[in-house]
């Protein structure tokens, strides 16, 4: 009775598996190993597994073995960088991991030296490492090639399903196996197959032969003949059933800069992976490999310049492709717009300096959603194309295209491609059952002839294997499956742009929101807070030094070295909070160092400013710098702890000198046990510790609906996957409101500042909040200290406001994005937690309320309730994430008009970057404004030293969607250049107005 195709395929797999046991003709163990200089035997446990350890041995293959067929097989119990050194002084280096354990050799005699860690690629510890395997083999090439080819036939049969070619493929494979002259000697056969899964289940195997014979020359020749015959049969079938589809293969090894391992291990992963890729290039003319991340190459330049030189040679040959154009593959949700600019600015400059070329493709396969500001930043950085596959991870809704124009906030467009490979995504495999579903899932196949497919082990690095390179060659002859060839990412997008010029491609307008990993906006809030402080400290240091230069001081120096540290820590598994504890210990230390240095630079700039201000007779002067484009009332806490809230206004981007003794409170500040009031706001704190009333005096409107700043704990924050990454939608099904505070007390009632403190407890944790109202303030600050000691719980603030609007405004990089407050569609339902930078606002015509913050990102706006996530306690991959104390501030701000009319951005900026104040003496009072901006209201991004040549770089942006006139006023003798892009080079602007909606504008300011 005939078997079904499925049954015949099962039989084929069993018979094909048999061939693997005769893959080597002979083998020879490598003995004499040392571990840290001490002897270690085969299968012996390591003496210890701390840190990096070193194995060493010498090997010699028999003279009778053909050199081209000799392979070294190693499994030392961890990941390794192995170096083979030959008597003639030559050497070669490889990466060793579970997927790379067999290596070609260039001589019969060589020594082996390793750098090894007792870890697996995803950071998992090998708790019982041992020297598992160390031997040389004579590879029986014909058997190896035939075995691989038959495996690929079986994979193709399984993937093609009911395709007409399937019976032909099964017939061809069966005939191939029948044509073999195969050994059957009992002793050799049992010994050769003893490690098969089936044989390992036997109660007790008979005595095995120590070195069982391999195939004879005649038997090996039958395998060679069978391979040739099968290849010929496949080529004939290919004529009848030609390839269906086209894939451009790019070799890839996604190396997370830090994730389940600390960065020091990444440095070793880089060297292992890069050496592996180079070794493949030396043995294959066709193989192509891409690697993004300028930071990695800079690291190689520092610690392994010889390796970088070898990479540069392969780049020049067109085999190694550097991609991305950014310093790292960053999170794009949380960095400020200026940080994203620096990612491209410093990335492109580095790639051009080291490799002689900039990039046109932004390569971000694994980031957790994408800011709508990105297309404009990329286009101004010389990048017209974008790649990711992370959009395929969305749980509910999917972008309907995989080759499309992505339009940003300002209307800039980048050509975007994403592929949907169900076999490990961007860590794909070279095999038929990867090719076929990737092509099947390519939705743009009616418009463009090919899809990209990135292949190679990744996340923990490793990359492409020799087998993948060999598979690609064999698959060229297969029928019916997609045609696939090694290519470059750049060439793929060049062809895609040709298609886009001929055909109308879909357009995706605005941010790309990932419906997954929403908790990355909150997890590890310590690094998020430090990162924001570091961003702001650097921008402010550059601004102060530049203002000083405009007033006559020396030109400021570049802070690129500090920026590189910030950019590194924006990596998409560091800033989002999805890494192990050791990563955050390093990150907070590094970012803390940047903050300290930036503040030291601010102090130097203040000294330079003071030295260039008019001298006078003020003995107790305050030098106040406003590093923003908003006029700001004097409000600060001085070095001696004195609170200051005065009526005087400091103009934008200016330096003001005040006589401290002449500064007086604006008056009108009142405080009681449950009340705070000034000329702008009247606040009542309820017995539950929340804001019972918040009156906006200018309009007479009550801002809150019931009570605001309700603190809610959600003890069921237990996502089904990805603990640190995800918040499941049902987290709110069980919520506990903190409404019985331990204490409420008036703690300040001075003429400049008043404050009420509320102390809450939840189980093992404490939350202390101080409601602060300054005499001249338009917002109610909520200074918060959390001492958190509870796992898998989420703390949020909910703020019902007395406003009705169908949309809320969330600040993002270089602008704002509006999101629905309702849940009419599945898209809106899925956006239950979304990113905001410094504020979220709900406004109706004439009135609105904003929630401001200086350290948080996870927000919601449902109905009239603005929510913000404050802290959570995941247990994987860091069981102590956010354990302990943290402090930050958020604020409630009612206002008249829309958010951009009511000064919301100005107050949010003030919360994040207060006025910079220094004490001085011997100066004259006055305001000195070396730079002024007039016309359409715009926002400040940065003022810094030019990267090349003289002058300063000024960057502004339009944050609200307006257009209009814009002009700059500069000191005498200074001029502003024509428009520049973010690379600080001339560009052609489009648009009839001086500033267009959400546009980023850059100028060079030069003297003379």
Secondary structure, DSSP 8 states (H G I E B T S, - for coil): ----HHHHHHHHHHHHHHHGGGSEEEEEE----EETTEE--TT-B-S---S-B-EEEEEE--TTS-GGGEEEEEE-SSEEEEEEEETTS-EEEEEEBTTB-EEE-SSSEEEEEEEEESB-TTS-B-TT-B--EEEEEEE-HHHHHHHHHHHHHHHHHHHHTT-TTHHHHHHHHHHHHHT------HHHHHHHTTTSHHHHTSSS-----TT-----HHHHHHHHHHHHHHHHHHHHHHHHS---SEEEEEEE--B-SSSSS-HHHHHHHHHHHHHHHHHHHHH-SS--EEE--HHHHHHHHHH-HHHHHHHHHHHHHTSEEE---SSS-B-SSSS-HHHHHHHHHHHHHHHHHHHS---SEEE-TT-S-B-TTHHHHHHHTT--EEE-SGGGG-SS---S-SEEEEE-TTS-EEEEE----TTTTTSB-SSHHHHHHHHHH-GGGGT-S-EEEEESB-BB--B--HHHHHHHHHHTT-SSS-EEEE--HHHHHHHHHHHHHHS---EEES-B--SS-GGGGTSSHHHHHHHHHHHHHHHHHHHHHHHHHHTT-------HHHHHHHHHTTBTTTTTS-S-HHHHHHHHHHHHHHHHHHHHHHHHHHHHHHHTS-EEEESSEEEEEE-SSS-EEEEEE-TTS-EEEEEEEE-TTEEEEEEGGG--B----EEETTEEE-SSEEEEE-TTSSEEEEEETTTTEE-BSS-B-EEEEETT---SS-TTT---GGGGGS-EEE-S-SEEEEEEE-SSEEEEEEEEEETTEEEEEEEEEETT-SSEEEEEEEEE--SS-EEEEEEEBS---SEEEEEETTEEEEEESS--SHHHHH-SSEE-SSEEEEEETTEEEEEEESS--EEEEETTEEEEEEEE---SS-TTTT-EEEEEEEEEEEEESSTTTTTHHHHHHHHHS--EEEEE-SE--EEE-SEEEEES--EEEEEEE-SSSSSEEEEEE--SS--B-EEEEE-TTEEE-S-B-TTSSB----SSSSB-TT-EEEEEEEE-
